[in-house]
């Protein structure tokens, strides 16, 4: 689903296969996942309304998982993904895939706010990106 932007060019079947593989690496199964790809204003409104935060972010994850099955809604700002990619000196597609799997990792129970947690999240992101299947980008 999109809000105020065009849908990213992703092969959803391959994306789902990748997400299932990453979740299984962490002992989880995949339930209902919803992605909302949006612009900065939409994610800012979402951040204010649901989290009480007054800033832009690349992803907000709403977790409905149980102990064995991940489920949730993920709101991703394509504007912020693009600007982060430029700031980090990486291509947009790589950053988008990192953000998508970042949300999945949150649903799997990986956090990134406490001491040392950001490094653990980055390690899991890198492991997930290492098993990224060919053909995920539908170009």
N, CA, C and O atoms as a GROMACS GRO file, in nm:
protein
  556
    1UNK      N    1   0.085  -0.117   0.000
    1UNK     CA    2   0.000   0.000   0.000
    1UNK      C    3   0.089   0.123   0.000
    1UNK      O    4   0.200   0.120   0.054
    2UNK      N    5   0.042   0.231  -0.060
    2UNK     CA    6   0.120   0.354  -0.063
    2UNK      C    7   0.036   0.473  -0.017
    2UNK      O    8  -0.087   0.471  -0.024
    3UNK      N    9   0.105   0.575   0.030
    3UNK     CA   10   0.045   0.701   0.068
    3UNK      C   11   0.132   0.813   0.012
    3UNK      O   12   0.243   0.836   0.060
    4UNK      N   13   0.083   0.882  -0.090
    4UNK     CA   14   0.147   1.001  -0.147
    4UNK      C   15   0.276   0.973  -0.225
    4UNK      O   16   0.351   1.066  -0.254
    5UNK      N   17   0.301   0.847  -0.260
    5UNK     CA   18   0.421   0.813  -0.338
    5UNK      C   19   0.387   0.698  -0.433
    5UNK      O   20   0.281   0.636  -0.422
    6UNK      N   21   0.478   0.670  -0.527
    6UNK     CA   22   0.464   0.553  -0.613
    6UNK      C   23   0.517   0.430  -0.540
    6UNK      O   24   0.608   0.440  -0.459
    7UNK      N   25   0.459   0.316  -0.571
    7UNK     CA   26   0.501   0.190  -0.510
    7UNK      C   27   0.645   0.157  -0.553
    7UNK      O   28   0.676   0.162  -0.672
    8UNK      N   29   0.733   0.123  -0.457
    8UNK     CA   30   0.868   0.079  -0.495
    8UNK      C   31   0.860  -0.046  -0.583
    8UNK      O   32   0.771  -0.128  -0.568
    9UNK      N   33   0.955  -0.057  -0.674
    9UNK     CA   34   0.957  -0.168  -0.768
    9UNK      C   35   1.021  -0.290  -0.702
    9UNK      O   36   1.141  -0.313  -0.713
   10UNK      N   37   0.937  -0.369  -0.635
   10UNK     CA   38   0.983  -0.488  -0.565
   10UNK      C   39   0.907  -0.610  -0.617
   10UNK      O   40   0.787  -0.601  -0.644
   11UNK      N   41   0.976  -0.721  -0.630
   11UNK     CA   42   0.911  -0.847  -0.663
   11UNK      C   43   0.859  -0.903  -0.531
   11UNK      O   44   0.936  -0.955  -0.451
   12UNK      N   45   0.729  -0.891  -0.509
   12UNK     CA   46   0.673  -0.926  -0.378
   12UNK      C   47   0.688  -1.074  -0.344
   12UNK      O   48   0.704  -1.108  -0.227
   13UNK      N   49   0.683  -1.162  -0.443
   13UNK     CA   50   0.700  -1.305  -0.415
   13UNK      C   51   0.840  -1.332  -0.362
   13UNK      O   52   0.857  -1.408  -0.266
   14UNK      N   53   0.941  -1.271  -0.424
   14UNK     CA   54   1.079  -1.291  -0.380
   14UNK      C   55   1.101  -1.222  -0.246
   14UNK      O   56   1.173  -1.273  -0.160
   15UNK      N   57   1.040  -1.105  -0.227
   15UNK     CA   58   1.050  -1.034  -0.100
   15UNK      C   59   0.993  -1.119   0.013
   15UNK      O   60   1.055  -1.131   0.119
   16UNK      N   61   0.877  -1.178  -0.009
   16UNK     CA   62   0.816  -1.264   0.094
   16UNK      C   63   0.904  -1.385   0.124
   16UNK      O   64   0.917  -1.424   0.240
   17UNK      N   65   0.964  -1.444   0.022
   17UNK     CA   66   1.055  -1.559   0.042
   17UNK      C   67   1.172  -1.518   0.130
   17UNK      O   68   1.211  -1.593   0.220
   18UNK      N   69   1.229  -1.401   0.103
   18UNK     CA   70   1.342  -1.350   0.181
   18UNK      C   71   1.302  -1.325   0.327
   18UNK      O   72   1.373  -1.364   0.419
   19UNK      N   73   1.188  -1.261   0.347
   19UNK     CA   74   1.141  -1.233   0.483
   19UNK      C   75   1.119  -1.364   0.559
   19UNK      O   76   1.156  -1.374   0.676
   20UNK      N   77   1.059  -1.462   0.494
   20UNK     CA   78   1.038  -1.592   0.559
   20UNK      C   79   1.170  -1.658   0.597
   20UNK      O   80   1.182  -1.717   0.705
   21UNK      N   81   1.270  -1.647   0.511
   21UNK     CA   82   1.401  -1.706   0.540
   21UNK      C   83   1.465  -1.636   0.661
   21UNK      O   84   1.517  -1.703   0.750
   22UNK      N   85   1.462  -1.504   0.662
   22UNK     CA   86   1.522  -1.428   0.773
   22UNK      C   87   1.449  -1.460   0.903
   22UNK      O   88   1.514  -1.482   1.006
   23UNK      N   89   1.318  -1.463   0.900
   23UNK     CA   90   1.241  -1.495   1.021
   23UNK      C   91   1.275  -1.636   1.070
   23UNK      O   92   1.291  -1.657   1.191
   24UNK      N   93   1.286  -1.730   0.979
   24UNK     CA   94   1.317  -1.868   1.020
   24UNK      C   95   1.458  -1.878   1.079
   24UNK      O   96   1.482  -1.962   1.166
   25UNK      N   97   1.550  -1.795   1.033
   25UNK     CA   98   1.685  -1.792   1.091
   25UNK      C   99   1.679  -1.754   1.239
   25UNK      O  100   1.769  -1.788   1.316
   26UNK      N  101   1.574  -1.683   1.277
   26UNK     CA  102   1.556  -1.639   1.415
   26UNK      C  103   1.449  -1.720   1.487
   26UNK      O  104   1.401  -1.680   1.593
   27UNK      N  105   1.412  -1.834   1.429
   27UNK     CA  106   1.317  -1.923   1.493
   27UNK      C  107   1.172  -1.876   1.488
   27UNK      O  108   1.091  -1.916   1.571
   28UNK      N  109   1.139  -1.792   1.391
   28UNK     CA  110   1.004  -1.736   1.381
   28UNK      C  111   0.940  -1.778   1.249
   28UNK      O  112   1.007  -1.809   1.151
   29UNK      N  113   0.807  -1.777   1.249
   29UNK     CA  114   0.728  -1.794   1.128
   29UNK      C  115   0.663  -1.661   1.095
   29UNK      O  116   0.649  -1.574   1.182
   30UNK      N  117   0.624  -1.644   0.969
   30UNK     CA  118   0.567  -1.517   0.925
   30UNK      C  119   0.416  -1.525   0.919
   30UNK      O  120   0.359  -1.615   0.857
   31UNK      N  121   0.352  -1.429   0.985
   31UNK     CA  122   0.208  -1.413   0.977
   31UNK      C  123   0.175  -1.295   0.887
   31UNK      O  124   0.242  -1.274   0.785
   32UNK      N  125   0.076  -1.219   0.923
   32UNK     CA  126   0.030  -1.106   0.841
   32UNK      C  127   0.125  -0.986   0.857
   32UNK      O  128   0.145  -0.936   0.967
   33UNK      N  129   0.181  -0.943   0.746
   33UNK     CA  130   0.267  -0.825   0.742
   33UNK      C  131   0.207  -0.726   0.644
   33UNK      O  132   0.168  -0.763   0.533
   34UNK      N  133   0.199  -0.601   0.685
   34UNK     CA  134   0.151  -0.495   0.597
   34UNK      C  135   0.257  -0.387   0.589
   34UNK      O  136   0.311  -0.343   0.690
   35UNK      N  137   0.287  -0.346   0.466
   35UNK     CA  138   0.380  -0.236   0.443
   35UNK      C  139   0.303  -0.118   0.388
   35UNK      O  140   0.222  -0.132   0.296
   36UNK      N  141   0.329   0.000   0.443
   36UNK     CA  142   0.276   0.124   0.390
   36UNK      C  143   0.398   0.207   0.349
   36UNK      O  144   0.472   0.254   0.435
   37UNK      N  145   0.417   0.224   0.220
   37UNK     CA  146   0.525   0.308   0.168
   37UNK      C  147   0.467   0.448   0.150
   37UNK      O  148   0.363   0.466   0.087
   38UNK      N  149   0.535   0.548   0.208
   38UNK     CA  150   0.476   0.682   0.215
   38UNK      C  151   0.582   0.790   0.198
   38UNK      O  152   0.700   0.762   0.178
   39UNK      N  153   0.535   0.916   0.206
   39UNK     CA  154   0.626   1.029   0.204
   39UNK      C  155   0.656   1.073   0.348
   39UNK      O  156   0.601   1.019   0.444
   40UNK      N  157   0.744   1.172   0.360
   40UNK     CA  158   0.784   1.219   0.493
   40UNK      C  159   0.668   1.275   0.574
   40UNK      O  160   0.661   1.252   0.695
   41UNK      N  161   0.577   1.347   0.510
   41UNK     CA  162   0.468   1.407   0.586
   41UNK      C  163   0.376   1.301   0.647
   41UNK      O  164   0.328   1.316   0.759
   42UNK      N  165   0.352   1.194   0.573
   42UNK     CA  166   0.266   1.086   0.625
   42UNK      C  167   0.331   1.018   0.746
   42UNK      O  168   0.264   0.992   0.846
   43UNK      N  169   0.462   0.990   0.736
   43UNK     CA  170   0.527   0.921   0.850
   43UNK      C  171   0.539   1.016   0.969
   43UNK      O  172   0.531   0.972   1.084
   44UNK      N  173   0.559   1.145   0.943
   44UNK     CA  174   0.563   1.242   1.054
   44UNK      C  175   0.428   1.245   1.125
   44UNK      O  176   0.422   1.245   1.248
   45UNK      N  177   0.320   1.249   1.049
   45UNK     CA  178   0.186   1.246   1.109
   45UNK      C  179   0.164   1.118   1.189
   45UNK      O  180   0.109   1.121   1.299
   46UNK      N  181   0.208   1.004   1.134
   46UNK     CA  182   0.196   0.875   1.203
   46UNK      C  183   0.277   0.876   1.332
   46UNK      O  184   0.230   0.830   1.436
   47UNK      N  185   0.399   0.928   1.325
   47UNK     CA  186   0.487   0.934   1.441
   47UNK      C  187   0.425   1.020   1.552
   47UNK      O  188   0.429   0.983   1.669
   48UNK      N  189   0.367   1.133   1.514
   48UNK     CA  190   0.303   1.220   1.612
   48UNK      C  191   0.180   1.154   1.673
   48UNK      O  192   0.161   1.155   1.795
   49UNK      N  193   0.095   1.097   1.586
   49UNK     CA  194  -0.033   1.043   1.631
   49UNK      C  195  -0.018   0.921   1.720
   49UNK      O  196  -0.085   0.910   1.822
   50UNK      N  197   0.069   0.828   1.682
   50UNK     CA  198   0.075   0.700   1.752
   50UNK      C  199   0.187   0.690   1.855
   50UNK      O  200   0.176   0.614   1.952
   51UNK      N  201   0.296   0.766   1.835
   51UNK     CA  202   0.409   0.754   1.926
   51UNK      C  203   0.440   0.882   2.004
   51UNK      O  204   0.522   0.881   2.096
   52UNK      N  205   0.376   0.991   1.967
   52UNK     CA  206   0.402   1.117   2.035
   52UNK      C  207   0.538   1.174   2.003
   52UNK      O  208   0.591   1.255   2.080
   53UNK      N  209   0.597   1.134   1.890
   53UNK     CA  210   0.729   1.183   1.848
   53UNK      C  211   0.710   1.287   1.738
   53UNK      O  212   0.628   1.268   1.648
   54UNK      N  213   0.784   1.395   1.745
   54UNK     CA  214   0.771   1.502   1.648
   54UNK      C  215   0.895   1.509   1.559
   54UNK      O  216   0.966   1.610   1.556
   55UNK      N  217   0.921   1.399   1.488
   55UNK     CA  218   1.035   1.397   1.396
   55UNK      C  219   1.012   1.294   1.285
   55UNK      O  220   0.929   1.204   1.296
   56UNK      N  221   1.088   1.314   1.178
   56UNK     CA  222   1.084   1.221   1.065
   56UNK      C  223   1.166   1.097   1.100
   56UNK      O  224   1.259   1.104   1.180
   57UNK      N  225   1.130   0.985   1.039
   57UNK     CA  226   1.204   0.862   1.058
   57UNK      C  227   1.188   0.779   0.931
   57UNK      O  228   1.103   0.809   0.848
   58UNK      N  229   1.270   0.676   0.916
   58UNK     CA  230   1.258   0.594   0.797
   58UNK      C  231   1.151   0.486   0.810
   58UNK      O  232   1.087   0.451   0.711
   59UNK      N  233   1.132   0.433   0.931
   59UNK     CA  234   1.034   0.326   0.950
   59UNK      C  235   0.972   0.333   1.089
   59UNK      O  236   1.038   0.366   1.188
   60UNK      N  237   0.845   0.303   1.094
   60UNK     CA  238   0.774   0.282   1.220
   60UNK      C  239   0.712   0.143   1.211
   60UNK      O  240   0.644   0.111   1.114
   61UNK      N  241   0.737   0.062   1.312
   61UNK     CA  242   0.687  -0.075   1.313
   61UNK      C  243   0.585  -0.092   1.425
   61UNK      O  244   0.613  -0.062   1.541
   62UNK      N  245   0.468  -0.139   1.388
   62UNK     CA  246   0.363  -0.172   1.484
   62UNK      C  247   0.360  -0.324   1.496
   62UNK      O  248   0.329  -0.394   1.399
   63UNK      N  249   0.392  -0.374   1.613
   63UNK     CA  250   0.416  -0.517   1.635
   63UNK      C  251   0.291  -0.586   1.690
   63UNK      O  252   0.240  -0.551   1.796
   64UNK      N  253   0.244  -0.687   1.616
   64UNK     CA  254   0.131  -0.770   1.660
   64UNK      C  255   0.173  -0.916   1.670
   64UNK      O  256   0.090  -1.006   1.661
   65UNK      N  257   0.302  -0.940   1.689
   65UNK     CA  258   0.357  -1.076   1.691
   65UNK      C  259   0.322  -1.149   1.819
   65UNK      O  260   0.290  -1.089   1.921
   66UNK      N  261   0.331  -1.282   1.810
   66UNK     CA  262   0.328  -1.363   1.932
   66UNK      C  263   0.464  -1.432   1.942
   66UNK      O  264   0.554  -1.400   1.865
   67UNK      N  265   0.480  -1.524   2.032
   67UNK     CA  266   0.612  -1.581   2.057
   67UNK      C  267   0.671  -1.658   1.938
   67UNK      O  268   0.793  -1.671   1.928
   68UNK      N  269   0.587  -1.709   1.848
   68UNK     CA  270   0.639  -1.790   1.738
   68UNK      C  271   0.612  -1.732   1.600
   68UNK      O  272   0.680  -1.770   1.504
   69UNK      N  273   0.517  -1.642   1.588
   69UNK     CA  274   0.477  -1.590   1.457
   69UNK      C  275   0.484  -1.438   1.459
   69UNK      O  276   0.425  -1.372   1.545
   70UNK      N  277   0.558  -1.382   1.360
   70UNK     CA  278   0.565  -1.237   1.352
   70UNK      C  279   0.447  -1.184   1.272
   70UNK      O  280   0.400  -1.247   1.177
   71UNK      N  281   0.400  -1.067   1.312
   71UNK     CA  282   0.292  -0.998   1.243
   71UNK      C  283   0.304  -0.850   1.277
   71UNK      O  284   0.345  -0.814   1.387
   72UNK      N  285   0.269  -0.766   1.182
   72UNK     CA  286   0.273  -0.625   1.211
   72UNK      C  287   0.253  -0.538   1.090
   72UNK      O  288   0.246  -0.585   0.977
   73UNK      N  289   0.243  -0.409   1.118
   73UNK     CA  290   0.233  -0.305   1.015
   73UNK      C  291   0.363  -0.226   1.018
   73UNK      O  292   0.413  -0.190   1.125
   74UNK      N  293   0.416  -0.200   0.899
   74UNK     CA  294   0.539  -0.122   0.889
   74UNK      C  295   0.516  -0.005   0.795
   74UNK      O  296   0.477  -0.024   0.680
   75UNK      N  297   0.541   0.114   0.844
   75UNK     CA  298   0.525   0.237   0.768
   75UNK      C  299   0.665   0.285   0.732
   75UNK      O  300   0.746   0.310   0.820
   76UNK      N  301   0.693   0.298   0.602
   76UNK     CA  302   0.827   0.332   0.555
   76UNK      C  303   0.821   0.460   0.472
   76UNK      O  304   0.749   0.467   0.372
   77UNK      N  305   0.899   0.561   0.514
   77UNK     CA  306   0.908   0.686   0.438
   77UNK      C  307   1.013   0.672   0.328
   77UNK      O  308   1.133   0.662   0.355
   78UNK      N  309   0.966   0.670   0.205
   78UNK     CA  310   1.057   0.662   0.092
   78UNK      C  311   1.144   0.788   0.084
   78UNK      O  312   1.260   0.781   0.045
   79UNK      N  313   1.088   0.904   0.121
   79UNK     CA  314   1.168   1.027   0.123
   79UNK      C  315   1.288   1.014   0.216
   79UNK      O  316   1.400   1.048   0.178
   80UNK      N  317   1.265   0.963   0.337
   80UNK     CA  318   1.375   0.948   0.433
   80UNK      C  319   1.472   0.840   0.390
   80UNK      O  320   1.593   0.854   0.409
   81UNK      N  321   1.422   0.731   0.333
   81UNK     CA  322   1.512   0.626   0.282
   81UNK      C  323   1.606   0.686   0.177
   81UNK      O  324   1.725   0.659   0.178
   82UNK      N  325   1.552   0.767   0.087
   82UNK     CA  326   1.635   0.830  -0.017
   82UNK      C  327   1.739   0.924   0.043
   82UNK      O  328   1.855   0.919   0.004
   83UNK      N  329   1.696   1.009   0.137
   83UNK     CA  330   1.792   1.102   0.196
   83UNK      C  331   1.897   1.029   0.280
   83UNK      O  332   2.014   1.068   0.281
   84UNK      N  333   1.856   0.923   0.352
   84UNK     CA  334   1.954   0.844   0.428
   84UNK      C  335   2.054   0.778   0.335
   84UNK      O  336   2.174   0.774   0.365
   85UNK      N  337   2.007   0.725   0.222
   85UNK     CA  338   2.097   0.661   0.126
   85UNK      C  339   2.203   0.761   0.078
   85UNK      O  340   2.321   0.728   0.069
   86UNK      N  341   2.159   0.883   0.047
   86UNK     CA  342   2.254   0.987   0.003
   86UNK      C  343   2.354   1.019   0.113
   86UNK      O  344   2.474   1.027   0.086
   87UNK      N  345   2.307   1.037   0.236
   87UNK     CA  346   2.395   1.071   0.348
   87UNK      C  347   2.495   0.960   0.377
   87UNK      O  348   2.610   0.986   0.413
   88UNK      N  349   2.451   0.834   0.362
   88UNK     CA  350   2.537   0.719   0.390
   88UNK      C  351   2.625   0.680   0.272
   88UNK      O  352   2.715   0.597   0.286
   89UNK      N  353   2.598   0.737   0.156
   89UNK     CA  354   2.675   0.704   0.036
   89UNK      C  355   2.646   0.564  -0.016
   89UNK      O  356   2.735   0.498  -0.070
   90UNK      N  357   2.521   0.520  -0.001
   90UNK     CA  358   2.480   0.389  -0.052
   90UNK      C  359   2.368   0.410  -0.153
   90UNK      O  360   2.306   0.516  -0.156
   91UNK      N  361   2.342   0.308  -0.235
   91UNK     CA  362   2.235   0.325  -0.332
   91UNK      C  363   2.099   0.308  -0.265
   91UNK      O  364   2.086   0.240  -0.162
   92UNK      N  365   2.000   0.370  -0.324
   92UNK     CA  366   1.865   0.372  -0.270
   92UNK      C  367   1.810   0.231  -0.250
   92UNK      O  368   1.752   0.203  -0.146
   93UNK      N  369   1.827   0.142  -0.349
   93UNK     CA  370   1.771   0.007  -0.339
   93UNK      C  371   1.827  -0.067  -0.218
   93UNK      O  372   1.753  -0.135  -0.147
   94UNK      N  373   1.956  -0.055  -0.195
   94UNK     CA  374   2.018  -0.122  -0.080
   94UNK      C  375   1.963  -0.069   0.051
   94UNK      O  376   1.935  -0.145   0.144
   95UNK      N  377   1.947   0.061   0.058
   95UNK     CA  378   1.894   0.122   0.181
   95UNK      C  379   1.748   0.082   0.203
   95UNK      O  380   1.707   0.056   0.316
   96UNK      N  381   1.669   0.078   0.096
   96UNK     CA  382   1.529   0.036   0.109
   96UNK      C  383   1.520  -0.107   0.161
   96UNK      O  384   1.439  -0.135   0.249
   97UNK      N  385   1.601  -0.197   0.107
   97UNK     CA  386   1.598  -0.336   0.154
   97UNK      C  387   1.643  -0.347   0.299
   97UNK      O  388   1.590  -0.428   0.375
   98UNK      N  389   1.741  -0.267   0.337
   98UNK     CA  390   1.787  -0.267   0.477
   98UNK      C  391   1.674  -0.220   0.570
   98UNK      O  392   1.654  -0.278   0.676
   99UNK      N  393   1.602  -0.118   0.530
   99UNK     CA  394   1.493  -0.066   0.613
   99UNK      C  395   1.378  -0.168   0.621
   99UNK      O  396   1.321  -0.189   0.728
  100UNK      N  397   1.346  -0.231   0.509
  100UNK     CA  398   1.240  -0.332   0.510
  100UNK      C  399   1.275  -0.444   0.608
  100UNK      O  400   1.191  -0.483   0.690
  101UNK      N  401   1.397  -0.495   0.601
  101UNK     CA  402   1.434  -0.607   0.688
  101UNK      C  403   1.453  -0.558   0.832
  101UNK      O  404   1.438  -0.637   0.926
  102UNK      N  405   1.487  -0.433   0.851
  102UNK     CA  406   1.497  -0.375   0.985
  102UNK      C  407   1.363  -0.389   1.058
  102UNK      O  408   1.358  -0.428   1.175
  103UNK      N  409   1.255  -0.357   0.989
  103UNK     CA  410   1.123  -0.372   1.048
  103UNK      C  411   1.092  -0.516   1.083
  103UNK      O  412   1.036  -0.545   1.189
  104UNK      N  413   1.127  -0.607   0.994
  104UNK     CA  414   1.106  -0.750   1.020
  104UNK      C  415   1.185  -0.795   1.142
  104UNK      O  416   1.135  -0.871   1.224
  105UNK      N  417   1.308  -0.748   1.153
  105UNK     CA  418   1.391  -0.784   1.268
  105UNK      C  419   1.331  -0.732   1.398
  105UNK      O  420   1.338  -0.800   1.501
  106UNK      N  421   1.272  -0.612   1.395
  106UNK     CA  422   1.202  -0.564   1.514
  106UNK      C  423   1.091  -0.661   1.552
  106UNK      O  424   1.074  -0.694   1.670
  107UNK      N  425   1.015  -0.708   1.453
  107UNK     CA  426   0.907  -0.802   1.481
  107UNK      C  427   0.960  -0.934   1.535
  107UNK      O  428   0.889  -1.005   1.607
  108UNK      N  429   1.083  -0.967   1.501
  108UNK     CA  430   1.146  -1.090   1.551
  108UNK      C  431   1.204  -1.071   1.691
  108UNK      O  432   1.258  -1.166   1.749
  109UNK      N  433   1.194  -0.949   1.746
  109UNK     CA  434   1.241  -0.924   1.882
  109UNK      C  435   1.376  -0.858   1.894
  109UNK      O  436   1.430  -0.848   2.004
  110UNK      N  437   1.433  -0.813   1.782
  110UNK     CA  438   1.563  -0.745   1.786
  110UNK      C  439   1.537  -0.596   1.806
  110UNK      O  440   1.462  -0.534   1.731
  111UNK      N  441   1.599  -0.539   1.907
  111UNK     CA  442   1.582  -0.397   1.939
  111UNK      C  443   1.708  -0.319   1.900
  111UNK      O  444   1.812  -0.377   1.872
  112UNK      N  445   1.696  -0.186   1.899
  112UNK     CA  446   1.811  -0.104   1.860
  112UNK      C  447   1.822   0.027   1.937
  112UNK      O  448   1.892   0.118   1.895
  113UNK      N  449   1.754   0.037   2.050
  113UNK     CA  450   1.756   0.162   2.126
  113UNK      C  451   1.844   0.158   2.251
  113UNK      O  452   1.894   0.262   2.294
  114UNK      N  453   1.863   0.041   2.309
  114UNK     CA  454   1.940   0.030   2.432
  114UNK      C  455   2.090   0.018   2.407
  114UNK      O  456   2.133   0.010   2.292
  115UNK      N  457   2.169   0.017   2.515
  115UNK     CA  458   2.314   0.006   2.503
  115UNK      C  459   2.355  -0.122   2.428
  115UNK      O  460   2.316  -0.233   2.466
  116UNK      N  461   2.433  -0.104   2.322
  116UNK     CA  462   2.484  -0.216   2.245
  116UNK      C  463   2.384  -0.278   2.149
  116UNK      O  464   2.421  -0.364   2.069
  117UNK      N  465   2.258  -0.236   2.155
  117UNK     CA  466   2.156  -0.299   2.071
  117UNK      C  467   2.168  -0.259   1.924
  117UNK      O  468   2.137  -0.340   1.836
  118UNK      N  469   2.213  -0.137   1.896
  118UNK     CA  470   2.226  -0.092   1.757
  118UNK      C  471   2.325  -0.183   1.682
  118UNK      O  472   2.301  -0.219   1.567
  119UNK      N  473   2.434  -0.219   1.747
  119UNK     CA  474   2.534  -0.306   1.684
  119UNK      C  475   2.477  -0.446   1.658
  119UNK      O  476   2.507  -0.508   1.556
  120UNK      N  477   2.395  -0.494   1.750
  120UNK     CA  478   2.331  -0.626   1.733
  120UNK      C  479   2.234  -0.619   1.616
  120UNK      O  480   2.229  -0.710   1.533
  121UNK      N  481   2.155  -0.511   1.607
  121UNK     CA  482   2.062  -0.493   1.496
  121UNK      C  483   2.138  -0.488   1.364
  121UNK      O  484   2.098  -0.554   1.267
  122UNK      N  485   2.246  -0.413   1.358
  122UNK     CA  486   2.324  -0.403   1.235
  122UNK      C  487   2.381  -0.538   1.194
  122UNK      O  488   2.384  -0.571   1.075
  123UNK      N  489   2.424  -0.617   1.290
  123UNK     CA  490   2.475  -0.751   1.260
  123UNK      C  491   2.364  -0.836   1.197
  123UNK      O  492   2.388  -0.905   1.097
  124UNK      N  493   2.245  -0.832   1.254
  124UNK     CA  494   2.133  -0.908   1.199
  124UNK      C  495   2.092  -0.855   1.061
  124UNK      O  496   2.058  -0.934   0.972
  125UNK      N  497   2.095  -0.724   1.043
  125UNK     CA  498   2.066  -0.667   0.911
  125UNK      C  499   2.165  -0.720   0.808
  125UNK      O  500   2.126  -0.762   0.699
  126UNK      N  501   2.292  -0.717   0.842
  126UNK     CA  502   2.396  -0.764   0.750
  126UNK      C  503   2.380  -0.913   0.719
  126UNK      O  504   2.400  -0.954   0.604
  127UNK      N  505   2.346  -0.993   0.820
  127UNK     CA  506   2.322  -1.136   0.797
  127UNK      C  507   2.202  -1.157   0.704
  127UNK      O  508   2.205  -1.245   0.618
  128UNK      N  509   2.098  -1.076   0.723
  128UNK     CA  510   1.980  -1.087   0.637
  128UNK      C  511   2.013  -1.046   0.494
  128UNK      O  512   1.971  -1.112   0.399
  129UNK      N  513   2.087  -0.938   0.479
  129UNK     CA  514   2.123  -0.893   0.345
  129UNK      C  515   2.215  -0.992   0.274
  129UNK      O  516   2.217  -0.999   0.152
  130UNK      N  517   2.291  -1.069   0.351
  130UNK     CA  518   2.380  -1.171   0.293
  130UNK      C  519   2.304  -1.286   0.230
  130UNK      O  520   2.358  -1.356   0.145
  131UNK      N  521   2.178  -1.307   0.270
  131UNK     CA  522   2.097  -1.414   0.213
  131UNK      C  523   1.989  -1.358   0.120
  131UNK      O  524   1.891  -1.427   0.088
  132UNK      N  525   2.006  -1.235   0.077
  132UNK     CA  526   1.911  -1.171  -0.014
  132UNK      C  527   1.907  -1.244  -0.147
  132UNK      O  528   2.011  -1.258  -0.213
  133UNK      N  529   1.790  -1.291  -0.188
  133UNK     CA  530   1.782  -1.365  -0.313
  133UNK      C  531   1.790  -1.272  -0.435
  133UNK      O  532   1.761  -1.153  -0.425
  134UNK      N  533   1.829  -1.327  -0.548
  134UNK     CA  534   1.830  -1.253  -0.674
  134UNK      C  535   1.687  -1.224  -0.716
  134UNK      O  536   1.596  -1.301  -0.685
  135UNK      N  537   1.667  -1.117  -0.786
  135UNK     CA  538   1.538  -1.087  -0.844
  135UNK      C  539   1.440  -1.019  -0.752
  135UNK      O  540   1.321  -1.012  -0.783
  136UNK      N  541   1.487  -0.967  -0.640
  136UNK     CA  542   1.396  -0.902  -0.546
  136UNK      C  543   1.353  -0.764  -0.598
  136UNK      O  544   1.244  -0.716  -0.566
  137UNK      N  545   1.438  -0.703  -0.678
  137UNK     CA  546   1.405  -0.574  -0.735
  137UNK      C  547   1.341  -0.597  -0.872
  137UNK      O  548   1.405  -0.651  -0.962
  138UNK      N  549   1.218  -0.556  -0.887
  138UNK     CA  550   1.143  -0.578  -1.011
  138UNK      C  551   1.164  -0.460  -1.104
  138UNK      O  552   1.080  -0.370  -1.114
  139UNK      N  553   1.277  -0.460  -1.173
  139UNK     CA  554   1.309  -0.348  -1.263
  139UNK      C  555   1.304  -0.391  -1.406
  139UNK      O  556   1.327  -0.310  -1.496
   0.00000   0.00000   0.00000
